[in-house]
């Protein structure tokens, strides 16, 4: 869902409290692969 929202121009948010460091790294890597290097408008 984070990737889809980000691709659509929104601000995708990942709740990371329940993630282990390894799982968080995996999730963030996957999101980066899906979204690419998008920059915030400004």
C-alpha positions as CSV (number, residue, x, y, z in Angstrom):
1,X,0.0,0.0,0.0
2,X,2.9,2.4,0.8
3,X,4.3,2.0,-2.7
4,X,0.9,2.4,-4.4
5,X,0.2,5.6,-2.5
6,X,3.6,7.0,-3.2
7,X,3.4,6.2,-6.9
8,X,0.1,8.0,-7.0
9,X,1.7,11.1,-5.6
10,X,0.7,10.7,-2.0
11,X,2.7,10.3,1.1
12,X,3.0,6.6,1.8
13,X,3.7,5.8,5.5
14,X,5.0,2.5,6.8
15,X,4.3,1.7,10.5
16,X,7.5,0.2,11.5
17,X,7.1,-0.3,15.3
18,X,6.4,-4.1,15.1
19,X,9.2,-4.7,12.5
20,X,12.5,-6.3,13.3
21,X,15.6,-4.5,11.9
22,X,16.0,-7.2,9.2
23,X,12.3,-7.1,8.2
24,X,12.3,-3.3,8.1
25,X,15.3,-3.4,5.8
26,X,13.6,-5.9,3.6
27,X,10.3,-3.9,3.5
28,X,12.1,-0.6,2.8
29,X,14.2,-2.1,0.0
30,X,11.1,-3.5,-1.7
31,X,9.3,-0.1,-1.4
32,X,12.3,1.6,-3.0
33,X,12.4,-0.9,-5.8
34,X,8.7,-0.3,-6.5
35,X,8.7,3.5,-6.2
36,X,12.1,4.3,-7.5
37,X,13.9,7.5,-6.6
38,X,10.9,9.9,-6.4
39,X,11.6,13.3,-4.9
40,X,9.0,15.3,-3.1
41,X,7.6,18.2,-5.1
42,X,9.0,21.5,-4.1
